[in-house]
Amino acid sequence: MKSFSKIFVLTTLALAVGACSNIERSRNLANPQVSGSTLAQQVCASCHGGVAGQDNGTSINPSYPNLAGQQAVYLETELQEFRDHSRTDPAAKDMMWGLAATLTPAQMKQLAEFYAQQKPRPNPGHSDPAQVASGQKIFAEGKPTQGVPACATCHGPSAEGNGPIPRLAGQHADYLYKQLLVFNSDAGRETHSEALERPHGVAMDAISHNLSDAERHQVATYLQSLR
C-alpha cells in the first residue's frame, strides 16, 4: 500500500510538470493560478471521485473519504495540516503531504468550498442491521459508564457536522474505523508525551480509547448507513 501511495504521488507530480496549458484543465499543483475547483476535478477526483463533473467528492474506494458535502472549515483545516505536516498518520503522510505541499491558502479555501457545495450521495455499502442498531445507540446516547458522550452532541443529530466538526453521514465505514484507530493510538501517545498523529482531533482520543473495537466498528457502520 505504501509503495502504491508513493507511486501515485510521483505520478501526480509528473502530471503536474507536464500539465495542460489550458489553466481550466490544468493538473499543475505548483501553479498558484490554477483554481481549487479545477484541481478538485483534475487531480483530487482520482481518489475522491468525480467523472465529467458528476459525483465530485464521492469516492468508490472505501480507503479514501467521501468529500461531497463536507464542512468547508474542516476541509480547509485538514489541507493546512497536510501542507504543514502537523497531521502525521500514515495515510496523510503517504497520500496527502506531497499533494498539498504547494497549495496556496486561496487554493485550499477554494478546494474546501468546492467540496462543501457538492451533493452527498447515499453510500451503497452493505450493513449488518444489528451493527447499525448498536452504532446508532452509541451515536445518539453515548456510553456514559465508559466516559463516552453522545456523538450527536458535536456532530449533530444527523451527523452533518458543523464548521470545524466534520460531516460523518454516509462516510465509508472502513475509513471512519481507521480514523478511530488513529485517535485511539493518540490517546496512548498522550500518556507517554509523544507527538500526536492528529493533534487537532485530540477531543476524539479519549472517546475512541474508551470504546471497544467492536463498538468502533458499530459506530462506523451506522454512520455509513446514513443518507
N, C-alpha and C positions, 0 to 999 in steps of 0.2 A: 504493500500500500504506500509506504514511504517513497519507494523508488518511482512508482507511478506518479505520485504527487510532484516529485522533483521534475520528472519529465514533462508533466503538464505545465508547470510554471515556466520551464525553459522554453517549451513550445510557444506558450502565450507571449513570452517576451520576444521570441524570434518573430512572431507575427507582428508585434508592435514595431519592430525595426523596419519591417518591410510593409508597413500598413498602407492601405489605400490612400491616395492623395485626397480623395473626397472626404472632407472632415466629418460629414454627417454619417459616414460608414466606416470611420477610422477605428482601428484597434490599437492605436498608439497610446499606451498608458502614460508615456512620458511627455505627451503634448498637452499642456495646460489649456489649450484652446478646444480640445475635444470635450463635449458636454458629458455630464454624468449619465443622461438618458441614452446617449449613443454608446457609451462604454457598457451600460447595462445590457443593451441588446446585441452588441458586437463581441463582448468579452464575457461578462458575467453569466450570460444565458447558457454558456457551455455547460455549466454545472447547475445553475439555479433555475434554468428553464426559460423558454421564450423562443418561439419559432414564428418568423414572419409577423412579429408584433403581437402574437397571441400567447396567452398563458404566461406572460412575463412574470418571473418570480415563483413559478410553480415547478418545483424540482421533481423529476420522476425517480431520482436516486435517493433512497432514504438516508444516505450518509450526508447529503447536502440539505441544509434547511430551506424550507419554503420562505420566500421573502415577500410575496404578494400580500399587501395589507398590513405589513409590519409597521410598528410605530417608527416614525421618521427620526425622532430624537434618539431612540435606542439604536437604530441602524447607524446613524452618524457617529455616535459614541463608539460603537464597535469598530467601525472603519478607522477611527482615530487610534484605537487601541492596537489594531493590526499594524498601522503605519509606525507607531512609536514603540512597538514590540512590548507593550505592557501586558498584553494577553498572550500567554505562553503555552497554552495547552497544545498538544502535538498537532491537532488538525489545523489550528490557527497558524502555527509556525510553518507547517508543510505547504499549506494551500494559500494562505492569505497574506503573509508577511511580504512576499515578493510582489504580489499583485497590487497591494496597497502602498508600496514604498514611495511611489512618485505622485500619488494623488494629491491634488491641492485641496484646501478647505472648501473651496467652491464646488469642486467635483464631488467631494464626499457628501456635501449637503444636497447636491442635485441627485446623486445616486439614491440617497435616503428618501428624498421626496418622490422620486420616480417610483420606487417600490411601494411606498406607503399609499400611492394612488392606484395601484393595481388591485384588481378584484380577486380576493382569495377564492380558491376552488375547493370543493369538498375533497377530502383525502379518501381515496377508494380502498385503502388498506383493510384487510380482513381483521376483525377484532373479536376476541373471546368475550361474549356478553357478561360473563362472571367477572372478568378482569375490568371491564368497562364500569360495571356497577361498583366494584370496590374502589376503583380510582376516582369515580365521581364522588363517593362519600368522603374520601380523603380531601379532595379538592374543595368541596363545599364546607366540610366540618373540621378538617384537620385531624390531628391525633393529640389532643390535649395532654393525655397522660405520658406522651413521648416528647412533649415540648415542640410539637409541630402545629403551627397555626394554619387556619384555612387558607389555601392557595388563593381562593377567590377574593380574599381581603385586599390583596395587592394587584392581582392580575385581572380582577373584575369577574362578575358572575358568569360571563360567557367566555372568559379567558381572552378578552380582546386586548388587554394591556392598556397602558396609559403613559404617554411621554417616555421616560427612561425605562419603564417597566414593559417588557416585551409581550407581544401577542403570542399566545401559545395554541390557540384554537386551530385545529387542522394541521398542526405541525407533525412531521414524521416522528413516530414513537421511537424509532431507533436513534434518531438524532437527540431527542429530548432525554432519553435514558442515558446516553453517553455524556451529556452535559451534567446530568445529576451526579454521575460518577466523578466528574471533574470537581464539582462542588464538594462532594464527599471527601475526595483526596485533599482538597484545600483545607478542610476542617482539621485534618491531621497535620498539615503544614503549619497551621496557626499554632498548634500545640508546641511545635519544635522551632518556631520563629523562622520558618523557611519562606522564601518568596512564593506568593500565591500565583497560580496559573490564570485565574480570573479575578483579579483584585477588586474590580468594580461589582462583582457578584457576591461579595462577602456576606450579604444578608441571606444568601441561599445555603451557605456552607453548613451551618448547624442543622438547618431544616433537612437537607438531604442526608446528613450524617445520622439523624435520628429516625430515618425511615429504613425499613429493611429492604433488601434487594428486591424482594417480591413486590413490596409496596411501591418502589420506584418504577418498576415495570407497569404496575396497575395505573398509576397516575399518568405515565406517558401514553399508555394505551387509550385511556379515557380522553386525553387531550387530542389525540389524533382523530378520534371519532367525532369531535365537534365540527359543526358546519358553519 
